């Protein structure tokens, strides 16, 4: 089976700093995967390379078998990216933004799908609202909507619940879980172990640009518990 994401010896340097350092990572279709790590670990850099926005210093990255550099368009079509912030003109309406995003992928007449996304994200009554007038929670949902316009098989979410309240976190979790149950490969970055534990099957822990742990969520939690117990007993 072609991996959803296939990263080999990937590296990104900024001068002397290795933001990513010889990363190997294969994620299979249908997985619900977490990239866990503290500030500056390299999570956003990794997403940015997969989205074709940052050029790696060395190594390769593929989405559904397509190289993010040499087959950029094919790779990008298969990837939905939910960034941390909206990068659209705040005077566009929600619907206009989704139409523009569809055009970016060469999709005309996407109205029925856009309506469905808005309905599913509880944004139907905000379709004609300017982006600048949305609450923080609505903006989060719009960020997800714009990642789905081209029906990508793989979805990456960069800290989708950072700074949101408990209720919104729960509803975002439910929505993301539903995407995975529908067959999407889902990768999310997070600082929170409990978020990865609640949602994901497998996790990579990044630290200073390196993968320091790669395991099933269950095994990772068990080894953290064992380690904590050892510390308490010693
Ligand atoms: P956070 O959780 O804070 O978003 P992160 O895990 O996403 O952190 P990155 O944003 O990928 O981490 O950053 C990894 C490292 O690369 C950091 O040390 C950061 O300062 C550095 N870095 C990122 N982008 C640049 C850039 N354009 N120029 C120089 N250094 C950069």
Boltz pocket constraint, residues with backbone or C-beta under 6 A from the ligand:
constraints:
  - pocket:
      binder: B
      contacts: [[A, 14], [A, 17], [A, 18], [A, 19], [A, 37], [A, 38], [A, 39], [A, 40], [A, 41], [A, 42], [A, 43], [A, 44], [A, 45], [A, 46]]
      max_distance: 6.0
